[in-house]
Amino acid sequence: MLSDHGQVETRPFTGSDGKTLGALVAEWLPGCAVTEHRGSAFPTTAGPYHGRVEITYSGGLAHVFFADIAGRMDEQALESAFPGLISRVAGLDRVGLVMVRDAIFTAGRRLSLAEPLSAETGSFLERFDDPGILAAQLRRLNSFERSGDLVVFGAYDGSTQVNFEDQVGGHGSIGGDQLHPFLLVKKEWRVDTSAVTNTSDLYRPLVAIRDLVR
């Protein structure tokens, strides 16, 4: 039995300006010390000190943490402390969407992930994959207390995705074959994966295989 995730071709986040997400955030928040894990560090450059920003990268996904503030900040708290930051990040052509604790953002738009899914949100998510399944996965990620204050997804053009780590291929974000893992098993086991939308859904089919081959 073999299972693995999908993969998409990527292009680097650093565009013609050569700047990483951390470099841009440091420019926009001059009173903050910004650190990219496995990347660069940008000390405060001007004005009063406003705290530490930690950014972690995983392929086409980035988490931005305001490390001196306990818990995850919601939209109102982010706008109060760092006015315009959400819209600036979401407005980058290298960014597909930005998710905060209570909403998602794309260039010029604020969208809700609440159920039932709105037609506007569904239409937007459709460019990446099945809107209902994708919205459920985003809600799950957004339910984790250790997710970033901003969760940033690289832009996807239908074939290639922006990658924060400059990898040739990427997975773990949204868009394309990276959302389609596979399970390779014997045909005679007749495994039904039609209801599988996340890893935990594999439990029942795997138990069925175990019981079949005992």
C-alpha positions as CSV (number, residue, x, y, z in Angstrom):
1,M,0.0,0.0,0.0
2,L,1.4,3.4,-0.9
3,S,-0.1,6.9,-0.3
4,D,1.3,10.3,-1.0
5,H,0.3,13.9,-1.6
6,G,0.1,15.7,-5.0
7,Q,2.5,18.3,-6.3
8,V,2.4,21.4,-8.5
9,E,5.0,23.3,-10.4
10,T,6.0,26.5,-8.8
11,R,7.6,29.9,-9.3
12,P,9.4,31.9,-6.5
13,F,7.6,34.5,-4.5
14,T,10.5,36.9,-5.1
15,G,9.4,38.7,-8.3
16,S,11.2,41.5,-10.2
17,D,11.9,43.3,-6.9
18,G,13.7,40.3,-5.4
19,K,11.9,40.8,-2.1
20,T,10.6,38.0,0.1
21,L,7.3,38.3,2.1
22,G,9.4,39.0,5.2
23,A,11.2,41.9,3.5
24,L,7.9,43.5,2.4
25,V,6.4,43.1,5.9
26,A,9.5,44.7,7.4
27,E,9.1,47.7,5.1
28,W,5.4,48.1,6.0
29,L,6.0,47.7,9.7
30,P,9.2,49.6,10.4
31,G,8.8,49.4,14.2
32,C,8.8,45.6,14.1
33,A,11.7,43.1,14.1
34,V,10.8,40.6,11.4
35,T,12.3,37.1,11.3
36,E,11.8,34.5,8.6
37,H,12.4,31.0,9.8
38,R,15.1,29.5,7.6
39,G,15.3,32.9,5.9
40,S,16.4,36.4,6.7
41,A,16.1,38.7,9.7
42,F,15.1,42.4,9.5
43,P,15.7,44.5,12.6
44,T,13.6,47.5,13.4
45,T,14.6,50.4,11.2
46,A,12.7,53.4,12.5
47,G,10.1,54.6,15.0
48,P,9.1,53.1,18.3
49,Y,9.4,49.3,18.8
50,H,6.2,47.5,18.0
51,G,7.3,43.9,18.7
52,R,8.5,40.7,16.9
53,V,7.0,39.3,13.8
54,E,7.9,35.6,13.0
55,I,7.2,34.2,9.6
56,T,7.3,30.5,8.7
57,Y,7.2,29.1,5.2
58,S,6.0,25.8,3.9
59,G,6.0,25.8,0.1
60,G,3.1,27.9,-1.1
61,L,1.9,28.6,2.5
62,A,3.2,31.2,5.0
63,H,2.2,31.9,8.6
64,V,2.7,35.4,10.0
65,F,2.8,35.5,13.8
66,F,2.9,38.6,16.0
67,A,5.0,36.9,18.6
68,D,4.6,39.4,21.5
69,I,0.8,39.2,21.4
70,A,-0.9,36.2,23.1
71,G,-3.3,34.1,21.1
72,R,-4.4,34.7,17.5
73,M,-5.5,38.2,16.6
74,D,-8.8,38.7,14.7
75,E,-9.5,41.1,11.9
76,Q,-10.4,44.0,14.2
77,A,-7.3,43.6,16.4
78,L,-5.0,43.4,13.4
79,E,-6.5,46.5,11.8
80,S,-6.2,48.4,15.1
81,A,-2.6,47.4,15.6
82,F,-1.4,47.3,12.0
83,P,-3.8,49.3,9.8
84,G,-3.9,48.2,6.2
85,L,-1.5,45.3,6.6
86,I,-4.1,42.6,5.6
87,S,-5.2,44.5,2.5
88,R,-1.5,45.1,1.5
89,V,-0.6,41.5,1.7
90,A,-3.8,40.3,0.0
91,G,-3.3,42.9,-2.7
92,L,0.0,41.4,-3.9
93,D,-0.2,39.8,-7.3
94,R,2.0,37.0,-5.8
95,V,-0.7,36.2,-3.2
96,G,-3.8,34.1,-3.8
97,L,-5.5,34.8,-0.5
98,V,-5.0,35.8,3.1
99,M,-6.8,34.1,5.9
100,V,-7.3,35.6,9.4
101,R,-9.2,34.2,12.3
102,D,-12.6,35.4,11.1
103,A,-12.4,35.9,7.3
104,I,-10.4,35.5,4.1
105,F,-9.2,38.3,1.9
106,T,-8.1,38.7,-1.7
107,A,-7.3,41.8,-3.7
108,G,-10.0,44.3,-2.8
109,R,-12.4,41.8,-1.3
110,R,-13.3,40.4,2.1
111,L,-15.0,37.0,2.0
112,S,-16.7,34.8,4.6
113,L,-16.0,31.1,5.2
114,A,-19.2,30.7,7.2
115,E,-21.7,28.0,6.4
116,P,-23.6,27.9,4.2
117,L,-20.9,29.1,1.9
118,S,-21.9,32.3,0.0
119,A,-22.1,32.4,-3.8
120,E,-19.3,35.0,-3.9
121,T,-16.9,32.9,-1.7
122,G,-17.8,29.7,-3.6
123,S,-17.1,31.4,-6.9
124,F,-13.7,32.7,-5.7
125,L,-12.6,29.3,-4.3
126,E,-13.7,27.5,-7.4
127,R,-10.6,28.7,-9.2
128,F,-8.5,26.5,-6.8
129,D,-10.7,23.4,-6.4
130,D,-14.1,22.1,-5.2
131,P,-15.4,25.1,-3.1
132,G,-17.2,23.1,-0.5
133,I,-14.3,20.7,0.3
134,L,-11.7,23.5,0.2
135,A,-13.8,25.8,2.5
136,A,-14.0,22.9,5.0
137,Q,-10.2,22.4,4.8
138,L,-9.6,26.1,5.3
139,R,-12.0,26.2,8.3
140,R,-10.1,23.3,9.8
141,L,-6.7,25.1,9.4
142,N,-8.2,28.3,10.8
143,S,-9.4,26.4,13.9
144,F,-5.9,25.7,15.1
145,E,-4.7,28.1,17.8
146,R,-1.2,27.8,16.5
147,S,-2.0,29.0,13.0
148,G,-0.6,32.4,12.1
149,D,-2.3,35.7,12.7
150,L,-2.2,35.9,9.0
151,V,-2.1,32.7,6.9
152,V,-0.9,33.6,3.4
153,F,-1.4,31.4,0.3
154,G,0.7,31.8,-2.8
155,A,-1.1,32.8,-6.0
156,Y,-2.2,30.0,-8.4
157,D,-2.7,30.6,-12.1
158,G,-4.2,27.3,-13.0
159,S,-0.9,25.4,-13.5
160,T,1.8,27.1,-11.4
161,Q,1.8,28.3,-7.9
162,V,3.9,30.9,-6.1
163,N,6.3,29.2,-3.6
164,F,7.7,31.0,-0.6
165,E,10.7,28.7,-0.4
166,D,11.8,28.8,-4.1
167,Q,11.2,25.1,-4.6
168,V,10.7,23.6,-8.0
169,G,7.6,21.7,-6.9
170,G,5.3,22.4,-4.1
171,H,2.4,21.0,-2.0
172,G,0.6,21.9,1.2
173,S,-1.2,24.9,-0.1
174,I,-4.2,25.3,-2.4
175,G,-4.6,24.9,-6.2
176,G,-4.0,22.0,-8.6
177,D,-2.7,18.5,-8.1
178,Q,-1.3,19.3,-4.6
179,L,-4.9,19.0,-3.4
180,H,-5.2,15.5,-4.8
181,P,-3.3,12.8,-2.9
182,F,-3.4,9.2,-4.1
183,L,-3.8,5.8,-2.5
184,L,-2.2,2.8,-4.4
185,V,-3.7,-0.5,-3.3
186,K,-4.6,-3.9,-4.8
187,K,-7.5,-3.7,-7.1
188,E,-9.2,-6.7,-5.5
189,W,-9.5,-4.9,-2.2
190,R,-12.1,-2.6,-3.8
191,V,-11.3,0.4,-1.8
192,D,-13.8,3.2,-2.0
193,T,-12.3,6.7,-1.6
194,S,-15.2,8.6,-2.9
195,A,-16.0,10.0,0.5
196,V,-12.4,10.8,1.5
197,T,-11.8,14.6,1.7
198,N,-9.0,14.6,4.4
199,T,-6.5,12.3,6.0
200,S,-8.8,11.2,8.9
201,D,-11.3,9.9,6.4
202,L,-8.9,7.2,5.4
203,Y,-9.4,5.5,8.8
204,R,-12.4,3.5,7.8
205,P,-11.1,2.2,4.4
206,L,-7.8,1.3,6.1
207,V,-9.6,-0.6,8.8
208,A,-11.6,-2.4,6.2
209,I,-8.4,-3.5,4.4
210,R,-6.9,-4.7,7.6
211,D,-10.0,-6.8,8.4
212,L,-10.0,-8.2,4.8
213,V,-6.5,-9.4,4.7
214,R,-6.3,-10.8,8.2
